[in-house]
Amino acid sequence: MPTLVITGEGDRLIPPEVSAPMADAIPGARLEIVRAAGHLTNVEAPDRFTRLLHGHLASCGVEP
């Protein structure tokens, strides 16, 4: 299953060092760490989050 794991570099609830092993455990998953964002990457970095999500959907053959 195509999987994209997005985390903020400043996420204190689920920090990147927790998200990375999760992504590593999913075959073919991609991990993206958003700079200057915390736990709410979609709110704190909406443009970057949206680009990542649209790119992932496009790679899955889904039109965003």
C-alpha positions in Angstrom: 0.0 0.0 0.0 1.6 3.3 -1.0 2.2 5.2 2.3 3.4 8.7 3.0 4.3 9.6 6.6 4.5 13.3 7.2 5.9 14.7 10.5 7.0 18.1 11.6 10.6 18.5 12.7 9.4 20.2 15.9 6.6 17.7 16.6 6.6 17.0 20.4 3.7 14.6 20.4 5.0 12.2 17.7 8.6 13.4 17.0 10.5 12.4 13.8 12.5 9.8 15.7 9.2 8.0 16.4 7.8 8.5 12.9 11.0 7.3 11.1 10.8 3.7 12.5 7.1 3.6 11.7 7.8 4.5 8.1 10.7 2.1 8.0 8.4 -0.7 9.1 6.0 -0.1 6.1 7.5 -1.5 2.9 8.0 1.2 0.3 6.8 4.0 2.6 8.1 7.5 2.2 8.9 9.7 5.2 8.8 13.5 4.9 9.9 15.8 7.7 8.5 19.3 7.4 10.9 21.9 8.7 9.6 24.7 11.0 6.5 22.7 11.8 5.2 20.9 14.8 2.5 18.3 15.2 -0.1 20.1 13.0 1.9 20.2 9.8 -1.2 20.8 7.7 -1.9 24.0 9.7 1.6 25.2 10.4 3.0 24.5 6.8 -0.2 24.2 4.7 1.5 24.8 1.3 4.3 22.3 1.9 1.8 19.7 3.3 -0.5 20.2 0.4 2.3 19.7 -2.1 3.4 16.5 -0.4 -0.1 15.2 -0.3 -0.8 16.1 -4.0 2.5 14.5 -5.0 1.7 11.3 -3.1 -1.8 11.1 -4.6 -0.4 11.6 -8.1 2.1 8.9 -7.6 -0.8 6.6 -6.6 -2.7 7.5 -9.8 -5.3 9.6 -8.0 -6.2 13.1 -9.1 -6.1 15.5 -6.1 
